[in-house]
Amino acid sequence: MAKSLATFAGGCFWCMVKPFDRYDGVLSVVSGYTGGDVENPSYELVCTNTTGHREAVQITFDDAIISYEELLRIFWRQIDPTDAGGQFFDRGESYRTAIYTHTPEQQRLAEQSKKELDASGKFDKPIATDILPAKPFYSAEEGHQNYYMKNPVHYNRYAVGSGREQFKLNNWGDQA
């Protein structure tokens, strides 16, 4: 088995686990924080938007079963890639979108996918999602892990109430 990592910041990390969890070849999806310089940050600290960290998910996947390109495709369909100020109800640096690349090949593929999405004409505004080199990833507190399974009623209320689910439906239909 060829294990690889993919790290994506897509706003609230609660909403970024379930879309990846359902695919063969995805071995784990961990909610956490990355991109900043504060070691072992807490949720409360990251929410102050003073750490440089963003809420993110780190995916361990078997690249013989699911490709990085497929993970990028899934990622783009979970977010509003034109929003530079956060995602849906969640505003601020900690909720901005990013693709954190672990290898030069991931960097190339991420840049290519961003250019293709921008050129597709799907969105009226430019793609604002950052593509950055991976930095240390810190797992979020246990209560945030697999939130959609632990608290399905609250998770669904949040995903719908934030506008994320409607955005996905309007832009991607059943392809999200």
C-alpha positions in Angstrom: 0.0 0.0 0.0 1.3 3.4 -1.0 0.2 5.8 1.8 0.2 9.5 1.0 -1.0 12.7 2.7 -3.3 15.5 1.4 -4.1 18.5 3.5 -7.0 20.9 2.7 -8.4 23.9 4.5 -12.0 24.3 3.5 -13.6 26.5 6.2 -15.2 24.6 9.1 -13.4 21.3 9.4 -16.5 19.6 10.5 -17.9 19.9 7.0 -14.7 18.7 5.3 -14.5 15.2 6.8 -17.7 13.5 5.5 -17.1 14.2 1.8 -13.8 12.4 1.8 -14.7 9.7 4.3 -16.9 7.9 1.9 -14.3 7.1 -0.8 -12.4 3.9 -1.1 -8.7 4.5 -0.6 -9.2 7.2 2.0 -7.7 5.6 5.1 -8.3 8.5 7.5 -9.5 12.1 7.7 -8.3 14.1 10.7 -9.6 17.5 11.6 -6.9 19.9 12.8 -5.0 23.1 12.3 -2.1 24.1 10.0 -0.4 27.0 8.3 0.6 29.0 11.3 3.6 29.1 13.6 2.0 28.4 17.0 2.8 24.9 18.2 -0.1 22.7 19.4 -2.8 25.4 19.1 -6.2 24.9 20.6 -9.5 25.6 18.9 -10.1 28.6 21.0 -6.7 30.1 20.1 -7.1 29.4 16.4 -10.5 31.1 16.5 -8.8 34.3 17.6 -7.3 34.6 14.1 -3.9 35.4 15.6 -2.0 32.2 15.0 -1.9 32.0 11.2 -3.5 28.6 11.4 -6.5 27.5 9.4 -9.0 24.8 10.2 -8.1 21.9 7.9 -8.3 18.2 7.3 -5.4 15.9 6.7 -6.2 12.9 4.6 -4.2 9.7 4.6 -4.9 7.9 1.4 -3.8 4.9 -0.7 -2.8 6.5 -4.0 -3.1 3.1 -5.7 -6.8 3.3 -5.0 -7.6 7.0 -5.1 -5.5 9.6 -6.8 -4.5 13.1 -5.5 -6.3 14.5 -8.6 -9.6 12.9 -7.4 -9.1 14.3 -3.9 -8.6 17.8 -5.5 -11.8 17.3 -7.5 -13.7 16.4 -4.3 -12.1 19.4 -2.4 -13.2 22.0 -5.0 -16.8 20.8 -4.8 -17.0 21.4 -1.0 -16.1 25.1 -0.9 -16.7 28.5 -2.4 -13.3 28.9 -4.0 -13.9 32.6 -4.7 -14.4 33.7 -1.1 -11.1 35.1 0.3 -12.6 36.0 3.7 -13.6 32.6 5.0 -16.4 30.2 4.1 -20.1 30.8 4.4 -21.0 31.9 7.9 -17.5 31.4 9.2 -15.3 34.5 8.6 -11.6 35.2 9.2 -8.2 33.8 8.5 -8.9 30.5 10.3 -11.7 29.7 7.8 -9.9 30.7 4.6 -9.4 27.9 2.0 -6.1 26.5 1.0 -4.5 23.4 -0.5 -1.3 22.5 1.5 1.0 20.5 -0.8 3.4 17.9 0.5 5.4 17.3 -2.7 6.4 19.1 -5.9 4.0 16.9 -7.8 1.1 17.9 -5.5 2.0 21.5 -6.0 1.9 21.1 -9.8 -1.4 19.2 -9.7 -3.0 21.7 -7.3 -1.9 24.7 -9.5 -3.2 22.9 -12.6 -6.6 22.1 -11.0 -6.9 25.7 -9.8 -6.2 27.1 -13.3 -8.6 24.7 -14.8 -11.4 25.7 -12.4 -10.7 29.3 -13.0 -10.7 28.9 -16.8 -13.9 26.8 -16.6 -16.1 29.9 -16.2 -18.0 28.2 -13.5 -17.6 31.2 -11.2 -17.9 34.9 -11.9 -15.0 35.8 -9.6 -11.4 34.6 -9.5 -10.4 31.6 -7.5 -9.1 32.8 -4.1 -8.0 29.5 -2.6 -4.3 29.6 -1.7 -1.9 26.8 -2.6 0.9 26.7 0.0 3.6 24.3 1.1 2.5 22.0 3.9 3.5 23.0 7.4 3.1 21.1 10.6 -0.4 19.8 11.1 -1.9 19.6 14.6 -4.9 17.4 15.3 -7.9 19.2 16.7 -9.4 18.2 20.0 -11.2 14.8 20.1 -14.7 16.5 20.2 -14.0 17.8 16.7 -13.0 14.5 15.1 -15.7 12.8 13.0 -18.2 15.4 14.2 -20.7 14.4 11.5 -20.9 10.9 13.1 -20.9 12.0 16.7 -23.4 14.8 16.4 -25.4 14.2 13.2 -28.3 16.5 14.1 -26.1 19.5 14.9 -23.8 18.8 12.0 -26.7 18.7 9.5 -28.2 21.8 10.9 -24.9 23.6 10.6 -24.1 22.4 7.1 -27.5 23.5 5.9 -27.8 26.7 8.0 -24.4 28.0 7.0 -25.3 27.9 3.3 -22.7 25.4 2.4 -25.1 22.6 1.3 -27.2 25.0 -0.9 -24.0 26.4 -2.5 -22.8 22.9 -3.3 -26.2 22.0 -4.8 -26.5 25.2 -6.8 -23.0 24.9 -8.2 -22.4 21.2 -8.5 -25.7 19.4 -8.2 -25.2 15.7 -7.4 -21.5 16.0 -8.4 -20.6 17.4 -4.9 
